[in-house]
Amino acid sequence: MQATSHAWRCVTFIPSPKFNIHSDYRTLLLSRVFHSCLDVVTASLKDAAKNGIALVDPSGYICNGYTPLVSYIADLPEQQLIACVTRNASPVTIAEMPQFGNPTPAAPRTREHTLYLIEKLCQSCDAWDLTAFLKAAKALKLLGVHLPFWRDWMFCDPSLFLTGEVLHTGHKFFFNHVLNWCKVVAGPNTLDSRFSSLHQRISFRHFSSGVSRPLQMTGCDHRNMERTIVPILDGAGTASDEFIHAVRALIEFIYRAQDPVHTDSSITAMEQALAEFHARKQSILDLRARRGGKGPIGHFKIPKLELMMSFARQTKANGPLIQYTADVPERLLITHCKTTFQRTSRNTRTYVDQVVEILNREETIRLFDLYAVLRQAESSALENLVHAEHDEVTVIDPTLQFIQLVVPEKESTFRGPCLFRNHFDNPKSFISTPGDVALHVTVRPDHKALSMVAMQALYRLPDLSTLISCYVGDASRGNSIRWDSQGSLIAWNKFRIQTHSSFRSRFVNKSQVVQAHPPSNEYPLGYCDAVLLHQPGNVYGMFWATSTLLTHNSLVVAQVRAIFKLKATSLPEDITATPLCYVRLFHVLPLSAGRPSVGLHQVERVDPSTGIATDIVPLTDVFHVLDLVPVFHTAFPNVEPNSKTCMEGYARYYLNTFADKETFHVLHLQSQY
């Protein structure tokens, strides 16, 4: 309890009148109390790290376990508090404020280095003479804490356990700095109009009011801005090639830092992306884009920018940084504190007790629901317990996954968060030929029975009947089967697509929705998403030959204009069983055809006079969902630019490989060659 007694001595100490009690003294006081409390809380963990403790493993064997401190998830101010350094010093390296913008990483701030400085400080000054001690500590860039809680924790090194934090160092850095640079260069009005006119996809945030005056933004909003900021900058304001290239390099670094699996080559690529930014960051200063309250700033002394230099070293030491992100605790702050607080009496003295009581009651109800489901289940529930675990991770909540395994018929009666549906296990889904994509349409279609004439008029597809006849003829494989244009069709306005993770194949990604709404009062030109088609035999290779976007020549960019199914008893079941898509094909241009600094391929619709512009394909040919961002200077003069006409109002679009992390990993890494 010696640390606790030291803390109380610090509390009762009265400083001299010349001491700034409202800032320096308070910071020193709270810092010492913080470390003293952690010293007590982690005492048993320190003992276990040194001597070990008997633990039972999942197989029932007793083994000696050790508890080293692997990671302490914290944002920058808390990292500096833990590392016992001041605000103008890095918590993980020996870099100080003047070196924060350097393109080369500084040496790590090791445990030995910090403890040596503290020991040297204590030898020259009394630790309880706070005025003199703090003055001497500031000269060494120390906080004034003389007993860090990690000093006697075996193998504990702040330069390693203070792991890089993607949420604050990546996404928050983008929002606070990169986005502000873009606002200055492009102009807030231009940026707002371009963000608001983008095509809106389901489950992705759409900034209908722009981004220049955000009231409250979350990390999810920051990520959604990162998705499209690079292609949006093309032709915006005074954005130069060097500026766009610098922004693209930072976005690429943030994306690579989030990889759940890393190799030596991926870490090297992450370092190269950051090096590219440093090589071109002068363009940001040349455009006077970095600004403060007093005008332009002529340096990059940004603490979070310095922290990025340690990402590669920490990834090699501790594994992927995404597992240490603060997304989870930040989300728990919302669900367990902010949201729950709305149900309290708002009494500031007791609201903490009220929140805890609410959470306890919710947990009790949830446990009772689980007990009731298991108690009422049939005896087969115990037999299901011995079954092997699912090969695919499909549920966020482990309790729901347990219910799925033990009593799947009771799954819908157990109250819990929204299920993570696995369409690969749904017998009503359609699986692609390679087996890596699951597609699903609702049992009840949006249009139950449409004649060919009504279908063509509703979706404005004059060549639909001809294309269906060609498709049936090709699918019959020489059996001379013909499609009767008098037959009826059923149609859907959307379908779901689900893929396996490109990083870990046993994981299933959350499904995405592909829209294909017909023209209407709300959508005067229709509202349709873009996809990547997989065509066996390279049917449309002629439209891909000029591009090296992917190594697979059989992948085609298309826009889904209609989703339908043939209803005809005269046709074989293999033709009518799978829904079909009417698609409009795109021609992919080489990188040299667009702005090199953007680093994204452009696409344009195939001219009917030069090749096949539209076609009918099975739903199972859809391989991936795409995000197309307009090349804004190619707008058609007769179409009003807005989010509802975005996919029809421009001659060219950027194939946005920053759409999400899966698209980045699947497409972007191959599109740079």
ChimeraX attribute file (.defattr): number of C-alpha atoms within 10 A of each C-alpha:
attribute: neighborCount
match mode: 1-to-1
recipient: residues
	/A:1	8
	/A:2	9
	/A:3	19
	/A:4	16
	/A:5	11
	/A:6	15
	/A:7	19
	/A:8	14
	/A:9	11
	/A:10	19
	/A:11	14
	/A:12	8
	/A:13	12
	/A:14	11
	/A:15	13
	/A:16	11
	/A:17	7
	/A:18	7
	/A:19	14
	/A:20	12
	/A:21	15
	/A:22	8
	/A:23	10
	/A:24	16
	/A:25	18
	/A:26	12
	/A:27	15
	/A:28	19
	/A:29	20
	/A:30	16
	/A:31	19
	/A:32	27
	/A:33	20
	/A:34	17
	/A:35	23
	/A:36	23
	/A:37	14
	/A:38	15
	/A:39	23
	/A:40	14
	/A:41	12
	/A:42	15
	/A:43	14
	/A:44	13
	/A:45	18
	/A:46	23
	/A:47	17
	/A:48	19
	/A:49	19
	/A:50	16
	/A:51	13
	/A:52	15
	/A:53	16
	/A:54	12
	/A:55	13
	/A:56	11
	/A:57	11
	/A:58	7
	/A:59	6
	/A:60	8
	/A:61	9
	/A:62	12
	/A:63	12
	/A:64	12
	/A:65	15
	/A:66	17
	/A:67	18
	/A:68	18
	/A:69	20
	/A:70	16
	/A:71	17
	/A:72	17
	/A:73	18
	/A:74	20
	/A:75	19
	/A:76	20
	/A:77	13
	/A:78	14
	/A:79	20
	/A:80	22
	/A:81	24
	/A:82	22
	/A:83	27
	/A:84	27
	/A:85	24
	/A:86	20
	/A:87	17
	/A:88	18
	/A:89	23
	/A:90	27
	/A:91	28
	/A:92	28
	/A:93	19
	/A:94	19
	/A:95	22
	/A:96	19
	/A:97	15
	/A:98	13
	/A:99	19
	/A:100	24
	/A:101	21
	/A:102	15
	/A:103	16
	/A:104	13
	/A:105	19
	/A:106	18
	/A:107	12
	/A:108	19
	/A:109	19
	/A:110	19
	/A:111	18
	/A:112	11
	/A:113	11
	/A:114	21
	/A:115	16
	/A:116	12
	/A:117	16
	/A:118	22
	/A:119	13
	/A:120	11
	/A:121	20
	/A:122	17
	/A:123	10
	/A:124	10
	/A:125	17
	/A:126	12
	/A:127	20
	/A:128	15
	/A:129	13
	/A:130	23
	/A:131	17
	/A:132	13
	/A:133	20
	/A:134	22
	/A:135	16
	/A:136	18
	/A:137	24
	/A:138	14
	/A:139	10
	/A:140	17
	/A:141	19
	/A:142	25
	/A:143	27
	/A:144	29
	/A:145	26
	/A:146	21
	/A:147	19
	/A:148	24
	/A:149	23
	/A:150	20
	/A:151	17
	/A:152	14
	/A:153	21
	/A:154	17
	/A:155	18
	/A:156	19
	/A:157	23
	/A:158	27
	/A:159	22
	/A:160	24
	/A:161	20
	/A:162	25
	/A:163	31
	/A:164	35
	/A:165	27
	/A:166	24
	/A:167	24
	/A:168	20
	/A:169	20
	/A:170	25
	/A:171	24
	/A:172	18
	/A:173	19
	/A:174	22
	/A:175	20
	/A:176	12
	/A:177	15
	/A:178	21
	/A:179	20
	/A:180	18
	/A:181	23
	/A:182	26
	/A:183	21
	/A:184	18
	/A:185	23
	/A:186	21
	/A:187	17
	/A:188	18
	/A:189	13
	/A:190	18
	/A:191	23
	/A:192	19
	/A:193	17
	/A:194	25
	/A:195	23
	/A:196	19
	/A:197	22
	/A:198	24
	/A:199	21
	/A:200	20
	/A:201	18
	/A:202	11
	/A:203	8
	/A:204	14
	/A:205	14
	/A:206	19
	/A:207	19
	/A:208	16
	/A:209	13
	/A:210	18
	/A:211	21
	/A:212	15
	/A:213	9
	/A:214	9
	/A:215	6
	/A:216	6
	/A:217	11
	/A:218	14
	/A:219	17
	/A:220	14
	/A:221	17
	/A:222	20
	/A:223	22
	/A:224	19
	/A:225	20
	/A:226	25
	/A:227	21
	/A:228	22
	/A:229	22
	/A:230	25
	/A:231	26
	/A:232	23
	/A:233	27
	/A:234	22
	/A:235	15
	/A:236	19
	/A:237	16
	/A:238	15
	/A:239	22
	/A:240	18
	/A:241	17
	/A:242	18
	/A:243	27
	/A:244	25
	/A:245	23
	/A:246	28
	/A:247	27
	/A:248	24
	/A:249	25
	/A:250	22
	/A:251	25
	/A:252	21
	/A:253	24
	/A:254	24
	/A:255	22
	/A:256	21
	/A:257	27
	/A:258	19
	/A:259	19
	/A:260	13
	/A:261	14
	/A:262	18
	/A:263	13
	/A:264	10
	/A:265	9
	/A:266	15
	/A:267	21
	/A:268	12
	/A:269	18
	/A:270	21
	/A:271	20
	/A:272	15
	/A:273	21
	/A:274	21
	/A:275	19
	/A:276	18
	/A:277	22
	/A:278	18
	/A:279	14
	/A:280	18
	/A:281	19
	/A:282	17
	/A:283	18
	/A:284	24
	/A:285	18
	/A:286	11
	/A:287	16
	/A:288	16
	/A:289	24
	/A:290	21
	/A:291	16
	/A:292	8
	/A:293	6
	/A:294	6
	/A:295	10
	/A:296	13
	/A:297	14
	/A:298	14
	/A:299	15
	/A:300	20
	/A:301	17
	/A:302	16
	/A:303	22
	/A:304	20
	/A:305	18
	/A:306	27
	/A:307	22
	/A:308	21
	/A:309	22
	/A:310	22
	/A:311	23
	/A:312	21
	/A:313	19
	/A:314	19
	/A:315	19
	/A:316	14
	/A:317	13
	/A:318	16
	/A:319	17
	/A:320	23
	/A:321	22
	/A:322	19
	/A:323	18
	/A:324	20
	/A:325	21
	/A:326	17
	/A:327	17
	/A:328	10
	/A:329	13
	/A:330	14
	/A:331	14
	/A:332	13
	/A:333	13
	/A:334	12
	/A:335	12
	/A:336	16
	/A:337	16
	/A:338	13
	/A:339	13
	/A:340	17
	/A:341	19
	/A:342	11
	/A:343	12
	/A:344	16
	/A:345	10
	/A:346	12
	/A:347	10
	/A:348	8
	/A:349	8
	/A:350	11
	/A:351	18
	/A:352	15
	/A:353	10
	/A:354	18
	/A:355	20
	/A:356	15
	/A:357	12
	/A:358	17
	/A:359	14
	/A:360	12
	/A:361	12
	/A:362	12
	/A:363	12
	/A:364	12
	/A:365	13
	/A:366	16
	/A:367	13
	/A:368	12
	/A:369	16
	/A:370	18
	/A:371	12
	/A:372	12
	/A:373	17
	/A:374	17
	/A:375	11
	/A:376	10
	/A:377	16
	/A:378	11
	/A:379	11
	/A:380	10
	/A:381	17
	/A:382	13
	/A:383	10
	/A:384	14
	/A:385	13
	/A:386	10
	/A:387	10
	/A:388	8
	/A:389	11
	/A:390	11
	/A:391	10
	/A:392	15
	/A:393	14
	/A:394	19
	/A:395	19
	/A:396	12
	/A:397	13
	/A:398	10
	/A:399	15
	/A:400	22
	/A:401	19
	/A:402	16
	/A:403	19
	/A:404	17
	/A:405	19
	/A:406	21
	/A:407	19
	/A:408	15
	/A:409	11
	/A:410	14
	/A:411	18
	/A:412	12
	/A:413	10
	/A:414	15
	/A:415	12
	/A:416	13
	/A:417	10
	/A:418	10
	/A:419	14
	/A:420	17
	/A:421	15
	/A:422	19
	/A:423	23
	/A:424	21
	/A:425	11
	/A:426	13
	/A:427	9
	/A:428	13
	/A:429	18
	/A:430	21
	/A:431	22
	/A:432	17
	/A:433	12
	/A:434	7
	/A:435	12
	/A:436	15
	/A:437	21
	/A:438	25
	/A:439	26
	/A:440	23
	/A:441	20
	/A:442	13
	/A:443	8
	/A:444	10
	/A:445	16
	/A:446	13
	/A:447	13
	/A:448	13
	/A:449	17
	/A:450	18
	/A:451	14
	/A:452	17
	/A:453	15
	/A:454	13
	/A:455	23
	/A:456	15
	/A:457	13
	/A:458	14
	/A:459	18
	/A:460	15
	/A:461	16
	/A:462	12
	/A:463	11
	/A:464	21
	/A:465	18
	/A:466	13
	/A:467	16
	/A:468	21
	/A:469	17
	/A:470	16
	/A:471	19
	/A:472	19
	/A:473	16
	/A:474	13
	/A:475	15
	/A:476	16
	/A:477	9
	/A:478	8
	/A:479	9
	/A:480	11
	/A:481	16
	/A:482	15
	/A:483	19
	/A:484	14
	/A:485	14
	/A:486	11
	/A:487	15
	/A:488	18
	/A:489	18
	/A:490	19
	/A:491	23
	/A:492	22
	/A:493	20
	/A:494	20
	/A:495	17
	/A:496	18
	/A:497	25
	/A:498	24
	/A:499	23
	/A:500	20
	/A:501	16
	/A:502	15
	/A:503	14
	/A:504	10
	/A:505	13
	/A:506	14
	/A:507	15
	/A:508	24
	/A:509	20
	/A:510	17
	/A:511	19
	/A:512	18
	/A:513	18
	/A:514	23
	/A:515	23
	/A:516	25
	/A:517	21
	/A:518	23
	/A:519	16
	/A:520	12
	/A:521	8
	/A:522	10
	/A:523	14
	/A:524	11
	/A:525	20
	/A:526	21
	/A:527	25
	/A:528	28
	/A:529	23
	/A:530	24
	/A:531	22
	/A:532	18
	/A:533	24
	/A:534	23
	/A:535	19
	/A:536	12
	/A:537	9
	/A:538	15
	/A:539	13
	/A:540	21
	/A:541	15
	/A:542	13
	/A:543	21
	/A:544	22
	/A:545	14
	/A:546	13
	/A:547	19
	/A:548	18
	/A:549	24
	/A:550	17
	/A:551	11
	/A:552	12
	/A:553	21
	/A:554	18
	/A:555	23
	/A:556	24
	/A:557	28
	/A:558	26
	/A:559	26
	/A:560	27
	/A:561	23
	/A:562	25
	/A:563	26
	/A:564	23
	/A:565	22
	/A:566	21
	/A:567	15
	/A:568	16
	/A:569	9
	/A:570	12
	/A:571	16
	/A:572	13
	/A:573	10
	/A:574	9
	/A:575	17
	/A:576	16
	/A:577	13
	/A:578	16
	/A:579	21
	/A:580	22
	/A:581	23
	/A:582	23
	/A:583	23
	/A:584	19
	/A:585	27
	/A:586	24
	/A:587	23
	/A:588	26
	/A:589	23
	/A:590	18
	/A:591	21
	/A:592	12
	/A:593	12
	/A:594	19
	/A:595	16
	/A:596	13
	/A:597	20
	/A:598	23
	/A:599	22
	/A:600	26
	/A:601	25
	/A:602	25
	/A:603	25
	/A:604	16
	/A:605	19
	/A:606	18
	/A:607	13
	/A:608	10
	/A:609	7
	/A:610	7
	/A:611	12
	/A:612	15
	/A:613	17
	/A:614	23
	/A:615	18
	/A:616	21
	/A:617	21
	/A:618	20
	/A:619	26
	/A:620	24
	/A:621	22
	/A:622	24
	/A:623	23
	/A:624	21
	/A:625	22
	/A:626	22
	/A:627	23
	/A:628	25
	/A:629	27
	/A:630	28
	/A:631	20
	/A:632	22
	/A:633	12
	/A:634	12
	/A:635	17
	/A:636	13
	/A:637	9
	/A:638	7
	/A:639	13
	/A:640	13
	/A:641	21
	/A:642	17
	/A:643	20
	/A:644	20
	/A:645	20
	/A:646	24
	/A:647	25
	/A:648	18
	/A:649	21
	/A:650	21
	/A:651	16
	/A:652	25
	/A:653	25
	/A:654	25
	/A:655	24
	/A:656	24
	/A:657	24
	/A:658	26
	/A:659	21
	/A:660	18
	/A:661	17
	/A:662	19
	/A:663	18
	/A:664	19
	/A:665	18
	/A:666	16
	/A:667	18
	/A:668	23
	/A:669	14
	/A:670	13
	/A:671	19
	/A:672	13
	/A:673	10
